[in-house]
Amino acid sequence: MQRIKPFDHLILILGALFLCMPVVMAFASSTHTAIDIHSNGLYVMPGSNGAETYTKVLTKRGGFTGEVTGLTMLMNSMILGVGFAVGKIVLSMMAAYALVYFRFRFATPIFWVIFTTLLLPLEVRIMPSYQVMSELKLLNTYQGLIVPLLASATGTFFFRQFFKSVPDELLEAARIDGAGPVKFFIDILVPLSRTMMAAIFIIMFIYGWNQYLWPMLMTTDESFFTLMRGIKTILQVWVGSQIPDYNEAFALAVLAMVPPLVVVLVFQRMFIKGLTESDK
């Protein structure tokens, strides 16, 4: 029987508490008033203003137009996160399928050209991307928010390595049964890739959900503001003696943590299996 090591467990518990403490303080502070937070600092224990604060940030209309709500920003962030993750999976799977299963010249150099896009994140090419979206009249649209983020080789690399590990016997059996390229892709490769798709979905959803710089550049219409931009907007209200709504900013920050947490919990097993599984 393996001996329990109390000291090791104590270290793990303290580490977990250390990581969870900022979240606990953010939630506890969100249940107090902005004046209390401004006067006394952050709180560890919840207050009595929680229901009012969360109801206000979700339903109260505000902004320059007086029309945007927290639910609107939450929905925009959800559309950005899901749209980016799904688009990334579709494009990456199709690109990887072509590179692995279609024999054409310069396939390897083309892959390495795609792979070099990892060295050019959106922040590096943000002005050319903005100019292209402007010329295509995609500013203040969901397409303009999502499409430029798709130009990266992360998913293509993972799916290419996965497809190369699929036994060739499956392809030969599909050919004998009369399956064409499309049927082989949809009926065989897609079901086999479910765990990998879940892993990529989690990574890309969180990446898209946390985007701040690109949505800030692309959107001037408040109806397209994301949750991340809403948090920053709340903290930029220093006018004379006005106090920023710290509690509302903390409430939005807590709400911003919920969807990624739910996605990770739902796809946790498939996420781990997709990243660690080697035998297909």
Secondary structure as a PSIPRED ss2 file (coil, helix, strand):
# PSIPRED VFORMAT (PSIPRED V4.0)

   1 M C   1.000  0.000  0.000
   2 Q C   1.000  0.000  0.000
   3 R C   1.000  0.000  0.000
   4 I C   1.000  0.000  0.000
   5 K C   1.000  0.000  0.000
   6 P H   0.000  1.000  0.000
   7 F H   0.000  1.000  0.000
   8 D H   0.000  1.000  0.000
   9 H H   0.000  1.000  0.000
  10 L H   0.000  1.000  0.000
  11 I H   0.000  1.000  0.000
  12 L H   0.000  1.000  0.000
  13 I H   0.000  1.000  0.000
  14 L H   0.000  1.000  0.000
  15 G H   0.000  1.000  0.000
  16 A H   0.000  1.000  0.000
  17 L H   0.000  1.000  0.000
  18 F H   0.000  1.000  0.000
  19 L H   0.000  1.000  0.000
  20 C H   0.000  1.000  0.000
  21 M H   0.000  1.000  0.000
  22 P H   0.000  1.000  0.000
  23 V H   0.000  1.000  0.000
  24 V H   0.000  1.000  0.000
  25 M H   0.000  1.000  0.000
  26 A H   0.000  1.000  0.000
  27 F H   0.000  1.000  0.000
  28 A H   0.000  1.000  0.000
  29 S H   0.000  1.000  0.000
  30 S H   0.000  1.000  0.000
  31 T C   1.000  0.000  0.000
  32 H C   1.000  0.000  0.000
  33 T C   1.000  0.000  0.000
  34 A H   0.000  1.000  0.000
  35 I H   0.000  1.000  0.000
  36 D H   0.000  1.000  0.000
  37 I H   0.000  1.000  0.000
  38 H H   0.000  1.000  0.000
  39 S H   0.000  1.000  0.000
  40 N H   0.000  1.000  0.000
  41 G C   1.000  0.000  0.000
  42 L C   1.000  0.000  0.000
  43 Y C   1.000  0.000  0.000
  44 V C   1.000  0.000  0.000
  45 M C   1.000  0.000  0.000
  46 P C   1.000  0.000  0.000
  47 G C   1.000  0.000  0.000
  48 S C   1.000  0.000  0.000
  49 N C   1.000  0.000  0.000
  50 G H   0.000  1.000  0.000
  51 A H   0.000  1.000  0.000
  52 E H   0.000  1.000  0.000
  53 T H   0.000  1.000  0.000
  54 Y H   0.000  1.000  0.000
  55 T H   0.000  1.000  0.000
  56 K H   0.000  1.000  0.000
  57 V H   0.000  1.000  0.000
  58 L H   0.000  1.000  0.000
  59 T H   0.000  1.000  0.000
  60 K C   1.000  0.000  0.000
  61 R C   1.000  0.000  0.000
  62 G E   0.000  0.000  1.000
  63 G C   1.000  0.000  0.000
  64 F C   1.000  0.000  0.000
  65 T C   1.000  0.000  0.000
  66 G C   1.000  0.000  0.000
  67 E C   1.000  0.000  0.000
  68 V E   0.000  0.000  1.000
  69 T C   1.000  0.000  0.000
  70 G H   0.000  1.000  0.000
  71 L H   0.000  1.000  0.000
  72 T H   0.000  1.000  0.000
  73 M H   0.000  1.000  0.000
  74 L H   0.000  1.000  0.000
  75 M H   0.000  1.000  0.000
  76 N H   0.000  1.000  0.000
  77 S H   0.000  1.000  0.000
  78 M H   0.000  1.000  0.000
  79 I H   0.000  1.000  0.000
  80 L H   0.000  1.000  0.000
  81 G H   0.000  1.000  0.000
  82 V H   0.000  1.000  0.000
  83 G H   0.000  1.000  0.000
  84 F H   0.000  1.000  0.000
  85 A H   0.000  1.000  0.000
  86 V H   0.000  1.000  0.000
  87 G H   0.000  1.000  0.000
  88 K H   0.000  1.000  0.000
  89 I H   0.000  1.000  0.000
  90 V H   0.000  1.000  0.000
  91 L H   0.000  1.000  0.000
  92 S H   0.000  1.000  0.000
  93 M H   0.000  1.000  0.000
  94 M H   0.000  1.000  0.000
  95 A H   0.000  1.000  0.000
  96 A H   0.000  1.000  0.000
  97 Y H   0.000  1.000  0.000
  98 A H   0.000  1.000  0.000
  99 L H   0.000  1.000  0.000
 100 V H   0.000  1.000  0.000
 101 Y H   0.000  1.000  0.000
 102 F C   1.000  0.000  0.000
 103 R C   1.000  0.000  0.000
 104 F C   1.000  0.000  0.000
 105 R C   1.000  0.000  0.000
 106 F C   1.000  0.000  0.000
 107 A H   0.000  1.000  0.000
 108 T H   0.000  1.000  0.000
 109 P H   0.000  1.000  0.000
 110 I H   0.000  1.000  0.000
 111 F H   0.000  1.000  0.000
 112 W H   0.000  1.000  0.000
 113 V H   0.000  1.000  0.000
 114 I H   0.000  1.000  0.000
 115 F H   0.000  1.000  0.000
 116 T H   0.000  1.000  0.000
 117 T H   0.000  1.000  0.000
 118 L H   0.000  1.000  0.000
 119 L H   0.000  1.000  0.000
 120 L C   1.000  0.000  0.000
 121 P C   1.000  0.000  0.000
 122 L C   1.000  0.000  0.000
 123 E C   1.000  0.000  0.000
 124 V C   1.000  0.000  0.000
 125 R C   1.000  0.000  0.000
 126 I H   0.000  1.000  0.000
 127 M H   0.000  1.000  0.000
 128 P H   0.000  1.000  0.000
 129 S H   0.000  1.000  0.000
 130 Y H   0.000  1.000  0.000
 131 Q H   0.000  1.000  0.000
 132 V H   0.000  1.000  0.000
 133 M H   0.000  1.000  0.000
 134 S H   0.000  1.000  0.000
 135 E H   0.000  1.000  0.000
 136 L C   1.000  0.000  0.000
 137 K C   1.000  0.000  0.000
 138 L C   1.000  0.000  0.000
 139 L C   1.000  0.000  0.000
 140 N C   1.000  0.000  0.000
 141 T C   1.000  0.000  0.000
 142 Y H   0.000  1.000  0.000
 143 Q H   0.000  1.000  0.000
 144 G H   0.000  1.000  0.000
 145 L H   0.000  1.000  0.000
 146 I H   0.000  1.000  0.000
 147 V H   0.000  1.000  0.000
 148 P H   0.000  1.000  0.000
 149 L H   0.000  1.000  0.000
 150 L H   0.000  1.000  0.000
 151 A C   1.000  0.000  0.000
 152 S C   1.000  0.000  0.000
 153 A C   1.000  0.000  0.000
 154 T H   0.000  1.000  0.000
 155 G H   0.000  1.000  0.000
 156 T H   0.000  1.000  0.000
 157 F H   0.000  1.000  0.000
 158 F H   0.000  1.000  0.000
 159 F H   0.000  1.000  0.000
 160 R H   0.000  1.000  0.000
 161 Q H   0.000  1.000  0.000
 162 F H   0.000  1.000  0.000
 163 F H   0.000  1.000  0.000
 164 K H   0.000  1.000  0.000
 165 S C   1.000  0.000  0.000
 166 V C   1.000  0.000  0.000
 167 P C   1.000  0.000  0.000
 168 D H   0.000  1.000  0.000
 169 E H   0.000  1.000  0.000
 170 L H   0.000  1.000  0.000
 171 L H   0.000  1.000  0.000
 172 E H   0.000  1.000  0.000
 173 A H   0.000  1.000  0.000
 174 A H   0.000  1.000  0.000
 175 R H   0.000  1.000  0.000
 176 I H   0.000  1.000  0.000
 177 D C   1.000  0.000  0.000
 178 G C   1.000  0.000  0.000
 179 A C   1.000  0.000  0.000
 180 G C   1.000  0.000  0.000
 181 P H   0.000  1.000  0.000
 182 V H   0.000  1.000  0.000
 183 K H   0.000  1.000  0.000
 184 F H   0.000  1.000  0.000
 185 F H   0.000  1.000  0.000
 186 I H   0.000  1.000  0.000
 187 D H   0.000  1.000  0.000
 188 I H   0.000  1.000  0.000
 189 L H   0.000  1.000  0.000
 190 V H   0.000  1.000  0.000
 191 P H   0.000  1.000  0.000
 192 L H   0.000  1.000  0.000
 193 S C   1.000  0.000  0.000
 194 R H   0.000  1.000  0.000
 195 T H   0.000  1.000  0.000
 196 M H   0.000  1.000  0.000
 197 M H   0.000  1.000  0.000
 198 A H   0.000  1.000  0.000
 199 A H   0.000  1.000  0.000
 200 I H   0.000  1.000  0.000
 201 F H   0.000  1.000  0.000
 202 I H   0.000  1.000  0.000
 203 I H   0.000  1.000  0.000
 204 M H   0.000  1.000  0.000
 205 F H   0.000  1.000  0.000
 206 I H   0.000  1.000  0.000
 207 Y H   0.000  1.000  0.000
 208 G H   0.000  1.000  0.000
 209 W H   0.000  1.000  0.000
 210 N C   1.000  0.000  0.000
 211 Q C   1.000  0.000  0.000
 212 Y C   1.000  0.000  0.000
 213 L H   0.000  1.000  0.000
 214 W H   0.000  1.000  0.000
 215 P H   0.000  1.000  0.000
 216 M H   0.000  1.000  0.000
 217 L H   0.000  1.000  0.000
 218 M H   0.000  1.000  0.000
 219 T C   1.000  0.000  0.000
 220 T C   1.000  0.000  0.000
 221 D C   1.000  0.000  0.000
 222 E H   0.000  1.000  0.000
 223 S H   0.000  1.000  0.000
 224 F H   0.000  1.000  0.000
 225 F C   1.000  0.000  0.000
 226 T C   1.000  0.000  0.000
 227 L H   0.000  1.000  0.000
 228 M H   0.000  1.000  0.000
 229 R H   0.000  1.000  0.000
 230 G H   0.000  1.000  0.000
 231 I H   0.000  1.000  0.000
 232 K H   0.000  1.000  0.000
 233 T H   0.000  1.000  0.000
 234 I H   0.000  1.000  0.000
 235 L C   1.000  0.000  0.000
 236 Q C   1.000  0.000  0.000
 237 V C   1.000  0.000  0.000
 238 W C   1.000  0.000  0.000
 239 V C   1.000  0.000  0.000
 240 G C   1.000  0.000  0.000
 241 S C   1.000  0.000  0.000
 242 Q C   1.000  0.000  0.000
 243 I C   1.000  0.000  0.000
 244 P C   1.000  0.000  0.000
 245 D C   1.000  0.000  0.000
 246 Y H   0.000  1.000  0.000
 247 N H   0.000  1.000  0.000
 248 E H   0.000  1.000  0.000
 249 A H   0.000  1.000  0.000
 250 F H   0.000  1.000  0.000
 251 A H   0.000  1.000  0.000
 252 L H   0.000  1.000  0.000
 253 A H   0.000  1.000  0.000
 254 V H   0.000  1.000  0.000
 255 L H   0.000  1.000  0.000
 256 A H   0.000  1.000  0.000
 257 M H   0.000  1.000  0.000
 258 V H   0.000  1.000  0.000
 259 P H   0.000  1.000  0.000
 260 P H   0.000  1.000  0.000
 261 L H   0.000  1.000  0.000
 262 V H   0.000  1.000  0.000
 263 V H   0.000  1.000  0.000
 264 V H   0.000  1.000  0.000
 265 L H   0.000  1.000  0.000
 266 V H   0.000  1.000  0.000
 267 F C   1.000  0.000  0.000
 268 Q H   0.000  1.000  0.000
 269 R H   0.000  1.000  0.000
 270 M H   0.000  1.000  0.000
 271 F H   0.000  1.000  0.000
 272 I H   0.000  1.000  0.000
 273 K H   0.000  1.000  0.000
 274 G H   0.000  1.000  0.000
 275 L H   0.000  1.000  0.000
 276 T H   0.000  1.000  0.000
 277 E C   1.000  0.000  0.000
 278 S C   1.000  0.000  0.000
 279 D C   1.000  0.000  0.000
 280 K C   1.000  0.000  0.000
